Amino acid sequence: MAFAPGRTVLYRNIDGPRIASVRPCRVVSDDERGLLLWLARGSAITVEVALDGRGIRDMPFTEWVTLPTKVIETTWQGPGVLKFLPTGADHSVWFFRDDRDRFKNWYVNLEARGLRWDDGTLAGVDVIDYDLDIEVFPDRTWRWKDEDELAERLAVPEHYWVRDEAALWASGRDVVKRIEAGDFPFDGTWTDFEPDPSWEPFASLPAGWDRRAEPRTF
């Protein structure tokens, strides 16, 4: 399915059977290269937290998986972000901006490729975060990020959704080759992007944001 430019699409992060976060975005483009989304500063989002308010990064993973959780609504505090989901790829590329809304750096989020859904009045793309990421600077130097979180969670295989560590690292190294070569989308494309001025931040999430996630097999 293709999403029309300007349409609202929910970028949802699914952790196992649970919805970990929801970010309402607008479609910039959707073509053979992939899906490009814009998340505006100040938009309403959701995050999953423990009942005492702590998040997954505020405690050991072994504790997190034992606790009941809830989903709370909050606000995207940082500058707006472009999110590009390449067709058929198990990662997304985020274009971070500084406080003056100028391109700052790329960020590769390794994740299970997005599963699209469309209920007619609401649409979305569900991803599963693989935790390992790559931070990429404007000169295309780069570094791995969150290797410690990946290692911690791999040690609890009965609760963690990454099944093949070697395949994950191999996928990341494939992206690194494109980074170092300056291949699309690391070739300057979209670094001067300006959103449609009519795209205001979402004051609240649309009804249906919490629809059941489709089961995934790996």
N, C-alpha and C positions, 0 to 999 in steps of 0.2 A: 504494500500500500504506500502511496505517496502522500505527503502532507503539503498543503498549499502554503505559499509564503504568507506570513502574517498570522497563521493559525496558532492557537494556544495548544501547546503540547507539554505534558508533564514528564519531566525526566525523573524517574523513580529508581532509587537504589534499593534492591531487595537483598536482604541477608537471610539466607535459608528460607523459612516460610514467612518472614516478617518484613514489613515495609520499614526500611531504615531511614529513608528521607525522601521528600518530594519537593521538586523545584519547578515551578511553573515558568515555561519559556515560550518565546515566540519563534516561529520558523522563519529563518532568513532565506534558506534555499534547501531544496531536496532534489537531488539529481543523481546521475550515475556515480558521482564521486562519494556521495554520502549525505547525511543530514546535518545541517548547520543550524544551531539554536542560539538564541540570545536570552540570557538571564539578567534582568535589570536590577540594579542596586535598589534596595529597599523593598524588594518583593517579599510577600509572605511565603514562607517555606515551612516544612515540618522536619523534625529530627526525632529520632528514637532515644529515649533516656530511661534509666532505671527510675523506680518510683521515688527515690530520694533526689532525683534531678541530675545525677551523674551520667556522663556519656560513656560510650564504649572505650574512649581513650583515657578515661579518668581512673581506670582500675585494671588489674590483670584480666586477660581474656578468660581465664579459668573462673574468675568470679562473675564476670559479665554473663556467661552462659547459664549461670545458676539463678539469676535474678528475674523476677517479673519486670516487664517494661511497659512503657506507655509512649504514645506519640504526641508531641506538643507542637504547637504552632509558634514560630518565631519569625525573625526577619533576616534576609540576606544582607549582611552588614558591609561587605566589601564592595569594590567597584563592580560594574557589570562585567559579565564573562561571556565570551563566545565559546560554545561547546560543539566540536565537530566529531561526528560518529562516522568514520569511514565505512563504506559498504563492505560487508563481509569480514570486518576486522574485530579482534577481541581487545579493543582499546578505544578510548576517545582522546581527543587532543583539545585542551582548554587553552584559550588565549587570555591570559591575565593582563589586567591593565593597572596603571598606577592611579593615585588619587586625582590626577588631572585628566584621567581617561585616555591616556596614551598607552600604547602597547608596552608591556613590561617583559613578559616571557611566556614561553609555552610550558604546558604541563601535560604529560602523558599519563592518563589514568588507565592502567591495565584492568580490564573488566570483561566479563562475558558479553559478547555482542548483543546490542539492544534488541529486545523483543517488542515489536510494535503492536499496538492495539488501537482500535477506533470504535467507540460506542456511538458515533454519530454526532452527539453534542459535545463529547469530550474524547480526547485522544492522548496517547502517551507512548513512551518507550521505557521499558524496564531493563535495567542492567544489574549485574551482580559484581560488586567491587572485589578485585583480586588483591587489594592492599598494596602490592608492589607498584611503585610509580617511578616516573623519570622527570626530573626537573631540567628544563632546557632553556639556556640563556640566549640572548639575541645573537651572540657570536657563534651559536650552535655548540658551545661546550655544554656538557651535561653531567648529571650525577644521578645515581639511584637514590630513591627515597623510600623510607618506611620498610627497609629490609628487616629491621628488628621486630616490627609488628607481624610481618609475614612469618618469621621464624617462630615467634611466640604462638601464633595461631595454628601453624602446621603441627605443633607439638600436641594439639588437641584434635586429632582427626575425626573423632566421633561428633564434634560440634562444628567443624570448619568445612567450608564449601569448596576449597581448592583441593583437587584430588591429584593433580599431576604437577609437582613443583618444577620438574625439569622442563616440561612443556611451557610453563609460565615464563621461566627465565629465557627460554629460546625465543618466545614471542617478543619479549622485551628487547633481546639483542637484535632481532629483525628490525624493530623500530629504530634502534640506535644507528643501524647502518643507513637508514633513510635520513636521520637527523644529520649525521656527519657528511652525507652527500648533498645536503641541502635540497632534498627532494620534497615535492608537495606532501603535506602542507607546510613544510618548514622552509619554504622558499620566499617568504615575504607575503604570500597571499593572505589577505584579510587583516594584515597588521595595521592597516589604516582604516579599518571598518568603522562606520558611524551608524548607529541604529536609527530606525525611523523615529523622528521626534514625537510621533503620536503614540509610541509604545510606552505607556506609563507603567510604573511598577504595579504588580498585582497587590491589591489591598487585602485580599483573602484568597484562599484556595477555592477553586470551583467545586461544586458538589460532585461526588463520584471520585474524588482523588484517592480514596481508600479502597477502591475496587480490589477484589481478590487478585493476586498475582498468579499468572499461569505457572504450573509446575515446570521446572527445567530439569533436564537430564544431561549428564556430562560423561 
